[in-house]
Amino acid sequence: MKEIYKSRKPSKALMITASIATNIAQLFEGEFNWAWVLTLVWVFFITFMFLYGERIRMYTMLKEIEGFLVRLKRVRDDGRGIAIEAVKEVGRPSEDPTARLDRFLEYFAIPPVSLDPAGIVWKLEHILDVQDVRLKDEVKLMAPMADEVQLNNLEKTLIAALALNYIYKIVRHFYMLGKRTLSLFIIMQLRMILPLVMREAEAYASALKAFIEGQPIGDGAGALVAAKLMYGHEKRKVAKDMVVSTVPIEGRIAYVLKAEGPGGNIGKYGDVVRQIVEENNGRVANIIVVDAALKLEGERTGDVAEGVGVAMGGPGVEQFKIEESLLKYKIPVNAVIIKEDVGDAVSPMRKEIYEATDVAIESIKRLIRERTKEGDMVIIAGIGNTVGIGQ
């Protein structure tokens, strides 16, 4: 047995440990050696950070995300409370609407399959129509005493609360997934986009109050332009939730159209444009679309810009229908946009945006003078949510 033990060589780890122990022992022989102490501290620190630095960074980011999540939950809960109080105050239901509203906040819509893109626009339009009817019916059941305008505003209020709930659930999902798997990529990506997510959530929180009180929002800038042009002229209701007026502008005949207000409507612009174009056998010299648009960082809120194309957000159904009508008769289309931040779009309309609508009207008149002749017919479409904006 002794011969076996003598034949064994000391392990590498044992040799390194012995070397470190020898060096430490030398520190205290004679004069104290600070250089060795600093060297050991640095070696220990670098080794520790190499082994555990990534995990420390992950836990630090998870703690930051948790703080954002707490804020998001507070915003979500506040929005839910505001929506419940609004339903009770406006609709005066006979029973507590909380359970029905909580079901509403989990509402979803499945888009049509796009494997074969032919006809997908009409399938999507059908799904959106069914969704619109379903949401309105749910709001009527929750608020039976509300009138048409209040129902539209309540619907948009509940949709804003639904958006807050969805944002919170998505962030919570990726937070818990990153925490469970300790995936640095999931955690880092979530941490980087959270400031933008919080801006959007705070914008929806502002929208809740605007819809309840019936205040115009930034997204209604295009509708407000149309309302100013229509002021004092007879209006007629066409298509679903849409009104149109025939207005003389610069010696031309302008069909000015917008969604019906002052409730929170968006309208079906494609059907109205197609109807007007067909009624006039395609003799429309120009169409001008006015809408709010997201500005880039560094640009000023309320700046007005001009371009070509159908300036319209949303799922794209109405934009598609307008483009189909224009293509058939080769009608040129111009766009006027009012720039604003994502927070401004769903928040009460700022002074800069309101003043920009007058600038947009001047741009429209100049486009009509430059792009059409006297006696021509033009269409002016004011796009946007009409909450707080009447005719």
Order of alpha helices (4+ residues) and beta strands (2+ residues): alpha-alpha-alpha-alpha-alpha-alpha-alpha-alpha-beta-beta-beta-alpha-beta-beta-alpha-beta-alpha-alpha-beta
